Amino acid sequence: MDDITVVEKQLKRTTASDFRVVFRCDKNFPAVIRNKELTRDGRPFPTPFWLTCPALKKDISRIESAGGLKSFQKKLKEDHAARSELLNREKRIRKSRKTLEGLAPDVGITGNREPLRLKCLHAHTADFLAGEQNPIGRLVMEDIAWPEDCQMCDR
C-alpha cells in the first residue's frame, strides 16, 4: 500500500492536507507526518506534525486520560531546562508561521497561543519523533514503550 492509503486507514478518514512521512515505525509504516501549512481547502492546519501510529495514539490517550497533561505541566514548572527547551521550540514554530500568509503566527506546536499551557501530548510526541527538540514528546516516549510485534497497521 502507498503512504496515503496507509495514513488514511490509520486515521480512519481522508487527510485534510498534503503531507510527507517524517517518521516510520520499525515495520516501515508511517508513524508521523508533516502536513502542508494549509489544508486542501485553504484553511490553516493547526500543527506541523501529526501522529498517525494507532498504537502510540492509544498509549498517549491513556496517559492523557490518567492526568498526564497535569503531570507534564507540573514537570515543566519544576524543570527549568525542559521549560526553556520547550519555549525555544515554540519560538521556532511561531517564527516559521509568521512568514506564511494565512497562518496565525502566534500559535505553536499544538495550535495553542500559550506555549507553556499543555494541550495535546500527541502533537508534542509527533514533534519529538519528527526530530525536533521537544521535551514533552521526549518525556512521553520515556513513559511508554513502542509495542513489540505490533499488528495494528498490518490489518
Kinemage of the C-alpha trace (Angstrom):
@kinemage 1
@onewidth
@group {chain A} dominant
@subgroup {mainchain}
@vectorlist {calphas} color= white
{ca met a 1} P 0.000 0.000 0.000
{ca asp a 2} L 1.117 3.548 -0.619
{ca asp a 3} L 1.624 6.007 2.267
{ca ile a 4} L -1.579 7.951 1.576
{ca thr a 5} L -3.686 4.793 1.823
{ca val a 6} L -1.909 3.646 4.991
{ca val a 7} L -2.215 7.034 6.706
{ca glu a 8} L -5.894 7.329 5.826
{ca lys a 9} L -6.502 3.826 7.209
{ca gln a 10} L -4.550 4.730 10.365
{ca leu a 11} L -6.567 7.934 10.804
{ca lys a 12} L -9.835 6.310 9.690
{ca arg a 13} L -10.542 9.333 7.467
{ca thr a 14} L -9.210 11.136 4.442
{ca thr a 15} L -6.332 13.511 5.051
{ca ala a 16} L -7.073 17.241 5.171
{ca ser a 17} L -3.780 18.362 3.653
{ca asp a 18} L -0.951 17.065 1.567
{ca phe a 19} L 1.805 15.579 3.696
{ca arg a 20} L 5.067 13.698 3.752
{ca val a 21} L 6.076 10.931 6.141
{ca val a 22} L 8.828 12.078 8.523
{ca phe a 23} L 8.992 9.098 10.895
{ca arg a 24} L 8.263 5.404 10.416
{ca cys a 25} L 7.859 2.543 12.867
{ca asp a 26} L 10.178 -0.454 12.788
{ca lys a 27} L 7.805 -2.156 10.308
{ca asn a 28} L 8.217 0.814 7.950
{ca phe a 29} L 4.655 2.093 8.367
{ca pro a 30} L 4.120 5.856 8.629
{ca ala a 31} L 4.042 6.979 12.268
{ca val a 32} L 4.401 10.775 11.970
{ca ile a 33} L 3.569 13.024 9.029
{ca arg a 34} L 4.431 16.637 8.278
{ca asn a 35} L 1.413 18.451 6.934
{ca lys a 36} L 1.367 21.325 4.494
{ca glu a 37} L 0.637 24.583 6.297
{ca leu a 38} L -2.748 24.919 4.599
{ca thr a 39} L -5.419 22.268 4.131
{ca arg a 40} L -6.560 21.451 0.620
{ca asp a 41} L -9.458 23.889 1.014
{ca gly a 42} L -7.145 26.719 2.142
{ca arg a 43} L -7.609 26.653 5.916
{ca pro a 44} L -4.554 26.782 8.201
{ca phe a 45} L -3.519 23.362 9.501
{ca pro a 46} L -3.210 23.613 13.291
{ca thr a 47} L 0.048 21.671 13.784
{ca pro a 48} L 3.104 20.946 11.633
{ca phe a 49} L 3.398 17.285 12.645
{ca trp a 50} L 0.668 14.707 13.113
{ca leu a 51} L 0.921 11.371 14.887
{ca thr a 52} L -0.627 8.602 12.759
{ca cys a 53} L 0.550 5.449 14.561
{ca pro a 54} L -2.584 3.898 16.112
{ca ala a 55} L -0.618 2.102 18.840
{ca leu a 56} L 1.136 5.261 20.005
{ca lys a 57} L -2.077 7.279 19.777
{ca lys a 58} L -3.792 4.731 22.008
{ca asp a 59} L -0.967 4.747 24.594
{ca ile a 60} L -0.765 8.541 24.647
{ca ser a 61} L -4.544 8.820 25.036
{ca arg a 62} L -4.255 6.574 28.113
{ca ile a 63} L -1.592 8.887 29.547
{ca glu a 64} L -3.776 11.938 28.902
{ca ser a 65} L -6.831 10.224 30.442
{ca ala a 66} L -4.826 9.400 33.559
{ca gly a 67} L -3.939 13.061 34.155
{ca gly a 68} L -0.825 13.167 32.018
{ca leu a 69} L -1.311 16.756 30.898
{ca lys a 70} L -1.303 17.970 34.516
{ca ser a 71} L 1.655 15.772 35.355
{ca phe a 72} L 3.746 17.075 32.458
{ca gln a 73} L 2.601 20.629 33.202
{ca lys a 74} L 3.987 20.184 36.722
{ca lys a 75} L 7.280 18.844 35.321
{ca leu a 76} L 7.583 21.967 33.186
{ca lys a 77} L 7.223 24.182 36.252
{ca glu a 78} L 9.913 22.259 38.121
{ca asp a 79} L 12.380 21.613 35.297
{ca his a 80} L 13.824 24.908 34.082
{ca ala a 81} L 15.848 23.258 31.303
{ca ala a 82} L 12.775 21.487 29.890
{ca arg a 83} L 10.752 24.699 30.111
{ca ser a 84} L 13.467 26.637 28.277
{ca glu a 85} L 13.768 23.910 25.627
{ca leu a 86} L 10.005 23.949 25.028
{ca leu a 87} L 9.904 27.753 24.806
{ca asn a 88} L 12.730 27.674 22.246
{ca arg a 89} L 10.862 25.098 20.160
{ca glu a 90} L 7.646 27.123 20.371
{ca lys a 91} L 9.543 30.239 19.293
{ca arg a 92} L 10.911 28.442 16.199
{ca ile a 93} L 7.427 27.259 15.193
{ca arg a 94} L 5.930 30.707 15.643
{ca lys a 95} L 8.764 32.253 13.630
{ca ser a 96} L 8.236 29.823 10.747
{ca arg a 97} L 4.497 30.504 10.740
{ca lys a 98} L 4.973 34.289 10.584
{ca thr a 99} L 6.368 34.002 7.071
{ca leu a 100} L 3.359 32.101 5.715
{ca glu a 101} L 0.341 34.027 4.546
{ca gly a 102} L -2.932 32.953 6.082
{ca leu a 103} L -1.398 31.374 9.188
{ca ala a 104} L -1.737 32.707 12.692
{ca pro a 105} L 1.843 33.495 13.773
{ca asp a 106} L 1.009 33.419 17.475
{ca val a 107} L 0.272 29.688 17.780
{ca gly a 108} L 2.768 26.931 18.365
{ca ile a 109} L 3.129 23.150 18.411
{ca thr a 110} L -0.475 22.351 19.288
{ca gly a 111} L -2.130 25.397 17.735
{ca asn a 112} L -2.149 26.892 21.231
{ca arg a 113} L -1.398 30.562 21.940
{ca glu a 114} L 0.016 29.857 25.407
{ca pro a 115} L 3.327 27.994 24.938
{ca leu a 116} L 3.572 26.662 28.500
{ca arg a 117} L -0.045 25.522 28.738
{ca leu a 118} L -0.006 21.944 27.515
{ca lys a 119} L -2.858 20.949 25.259
{ca cys a 120} L -2.070 17.751 23.341
{ca leu a 121} L 0.575 15.161 24.160
{ca his a 122} L 0.021 13.576 20.741
{ca ala a 123} L 1.233 16.729 18.958
{ca his a 124} L 4.249 17.101 21.255
{ca thr a 125} L 5.188 13.463 20.688
{ca ala a 126} L 4.813 13.798 16.912
{ca asp a 127} L 7.029 16.897 17.056
{ca phe a 128} L 9.679 14.983 19.019
{ca leu a 129} L 9.569 11.902 16.784
{ca ala a 130} L 9.958 14.177 13.757
{ca gly a 131} L 13.374 15.087 15.130
{ca glu a 132} L 12.573 18.309 16.951
{ca gln a 133} L 13.839 19.187 20.409
{ca asn a 134} L 10.585 18.794 22.277
{ca pro a 135} L 10.993 17.887 25.965
{ca ile a 136} L 7.341 16.930 26.404
{ca gly a 137} L 7.431 14.487 23.500
{ca arg a 138} L 10.689 13.060 24.819
{ca leu a 139} L 9.181 12.558 28.295
{ca val a 140} L 6.077 10.920 26.821
{ca met a 141} L 8.231 8.467 24.868
{ca glu a 142} L 10.187 7.678 28.036
{ca asp a 143} L 6.882 6.758 29.708
{ca ile a 144} L 5.713 4.350 27.022
{ca ala a 145} L 7.263 1.514 25.110
{ca trp a 146} L 6.602 1.044 21.446
{ca pro a 147} L 4.558 -2.144 21.328
{ca glu a 148} L 6.582 -5.166 20.326
{ca asp a 149} L 5.303 -7.032 17.315
{ca cys a 150} L 2.508 -4.516 16.788
{ca gln a 151} L -0.058 -5.748 14.267
{ca met a 152} L -2.322 -2.689 14.131
{ca cys a 153} L -1.221 -1.427 10.712
{ca asp a 154} L -0.856 -4.909 9.213
{ca arg a 155} L -4.620 -5.295 9.067
